[in-house]
């Protein structure tokens, strides 16, 4: 049970570490300590918006990929690779897999699991960003 909990905690930890590092980098590149309070709120809002949007959009790309939206691109690239390999290396077999076979093979490989942490950590980062935006507009 303990190992299972640690396994589920690791992606969240890495994502929050990513948010913290990116927000810290963003704040560190500005002269944060000498800014007025209103400007500090704006900087912190921007600092948490950037990693939040990145995580949410990466989660959306993973969701699209998991639903099969990129199977056509994958098939075309694998077909091109195998065709070029056939011409470069004499005797190599070209691509004999049809698109239907490619889709069936991808379905047999299974779907991705456990990428909800991208949406959760991105959403929490955006929530922190909205708090700082609210505080900014209280002073603006």
WOZI-V590749 format. One record per run of one state. SS is the DSSP state (helix for helix, strand for strand, loop for the rest). FROM is the first residue (numbers start at 1). TO is the last residue. If there is no record, write none. Layout:
SS:FROM:TO + SS:FROM:TO
This chain:
loop:1:1 + helix:2:28 + loop:29:36 + helix:37:66 + loop:67:70 + helix:71:88 + loop:89:98 + helix:99:109 + loop:110:115 + helix:116:139 + loop:140:140
